[in-house]
Each structure stands twice: as C-alpha cells, then as structure tokens.
C-alpha cells in the first residue's frame, strides 16, 4: 500500500471515530436531552449511530493493510491505473471457423478490397467485402467483433471518493466539511436558549386562552391525566424541627408544625379534592405544579375558582418583568415547552409578584418559587399570577425543557 493511500485511510478512520465520539459524548453526557424529546427513538438513535460509526472506524483501522479488492493484484498489462489485463482478443468469429486477427495483416495473394495493405499490394478496404474465389470462403463479416476480454471490467467503477480521486486541496476541503461543523457544534452550541431568543419567541406575549396542548396540562381530576406521585417530604431549612427533648413542649411543637393549606370553595364537577388527587403537595402543603399547568389555568374558569388562594410551588427560569410592572414588584418565570425538537420550543410564562421590590437575578437563572395563586383580567385574557411570592435560586431539572 502506498504512503498516500495509508494517509488517506487514516484520515477516513479518524473522521469516522470523530463522529462516533461526538455522538456518544452527547448521549452519555446527557446533553442530547436539551435537543431531542424523550419519546420516540431519537435519543436512542444517537447512541446506536455513535456505536455503529465507531465499529466502522475500528474495522477500517484493523483492515487498512489489506489489498483493495478489484484494484490491486490484477495485471492490466496496458499501463492502466490499476494493473488489470485489458488485452482484447479481437477474434473475428467468421462463419468459416478462421480466426481473423484484428491486425488484419492478410497476406493473401488475391485482389481483395480490404485496404489492409497486404504484401500483395492490394487495398484491403475495411468494409471487409472479401471477394470469393480466392480461397473459397465468404469473408463477409460485418465487423461483428466478439471482443473477448480476459477480465470484463467497467473502468468507471474504480472511483474511490473525493479523498482518493482529488488532489490535496480537495482533500483538505472535504476534511473540513466533514469535521469542522460537528466539532464546532459539539463545543460551541449552547444547551439552552439565550434571554434574547426567549424574548423573541414571545415570553412577554402569552396567550392564556390557547387550548393547543391544554389537555396535557389540565388540572382537572377527570381521569384523563395520570396522577403524579408526590415527592418524598424533606425537612426545609426555614422549618425549625425541635430537638427530641422538646417534643413534649406544646409551644415548640406548634411552632414547628406545618400549616394546613388554605381551603377554597369547590364548584361544579371539579373540586378541591380532585385537585389534591391530581397534584402532589410538598411538606408545606403547597401544590407542586409545572409552569405550563399554571399557564393553562388562565383559560379554565372552573379550575381557577378551586385553585385561587391555594399555595403553589414551581421551578422555572427567571427574567425581569416588562409588562404591568410600574412598581417593580414583579418577575417573569417561564419554562420552554417542546413539540418535536429544541428548534420549535416556545416559552410558557406567568408573572410572579412580591410584597416589596422584586429581587434581582441574572437572566435565565433557575429558581424555585412558592406563593399564592391569583388571577387578574387584562383585555380578553385572564392572567394567572403567583402573589406573595418567595423565590430562591436552584439547580436546573434533569430535563430543562418540557416535552
């Protein structure tokens, strides 16, 4: 194997392993979760493709010393690029059984019009109208040569791709096209939207009357949505737990006790009991909701009547509030909801109101918010607002986007 061919094969193996490594990195690091939904086979195919490319690369690496079938080891004998023996056996299968070699050096002693300039000086023209009468045979073969190739190759099949057929300039361009984009994407692409991107996607212009995916996030306890399991209760930092020796102290126990959730009146077919069965509560009795669940209550009057005044908790990202915030007491929290992939994600947002000036957070910070559910009218929309809010920075959930 030539030195150039060895270099080209090493480059090909390296490109396969590069693509394999990046796909496997995205799978095992969990970064793929920020781009592709969990349902379907998208995430699994990233893993399968990464393994497949890796196997191909290793196979090519282990077999790169082998001869290339069909290109090496054949003797063409005619100076061809691969050494195949292209000797054409132009045996004219004349009906008389003679082998009229294509050299047509007919050393015949009669006046044939074959223009082959035989020794007899006649012009043996190539129409091969061999006159009868000289040797008794009919030489009228209409040049139907039965070109019997020793090896019937079509030379167009010897293309090996741009890395082998082009010069080094073309090879370098091909390598850059195959390697540069995926490498850049792996290390430079962010795993979340910027604040400007979220604003451009309409975070401050929600439509609470929308029913596009309301059935997935409804709080109605009608059996259409599976009940979510409540999280395991954990001691909260702001809830003092009396030491064992003070458990007999009624005042200390009362101080540490978790207050009961507020009761609100039930209406129609949806009741507070339905809400409790449908939505888990934390150790404080707060209903743990996703932002889209809060969002869609803006279009459901019956749910609003039950959940108004109830304490809720949610986890979201935060931005400054730029709507109806003259006093500076509000922030905007949101989650990105994905239909198919990250490209079509859109923000679902609700305002959060504090008793005093809203605290400052860096844009896009992940926060945990708790407060009391309320609603206010704005034009033809009913806006859900979390009031009397408490907020603290927290870690991002496993799935930064909701699918």
Buried (B, 14 or more C-beta within 10 A) or exposed (E): EEEEBEEBBEBBBBBBBBBBBBBBBBBEEEBBBBBBBEEEEBBEBBBEBBBBBBEBBBEBBEEBEEEBEEBEEBBBEEEBEBBBBBBEEBBBBBEEEBEBEEEBEBEBEBBBBBBBEBEEEBEBEEEBEBBEEEEEBEBEBEEEBEEEEBEEBEEEEBEEEBBBEEEEEEBEEBBEEBBEEBEEEBEEEEBBBEBEBBBEBEBBEBEBEBEEBBEEBBBBBEEEBEEEEEEEEEEEEEEEEBEEEEEEEEEBEEEBEEEEBEEBEBBEEBBBEBBBEBBBBBBBBBBBBBBBBBBBBBBBEBBBBBBBBBBBBBBBBBBBBEBEBEEEBBBBBBBBBBEEEBEEBBBBBBBBBBEEEBBEBEEBBBBBBBBBBBBBEEEEBBBBBBBEBBBEEEEEEEBBBBB
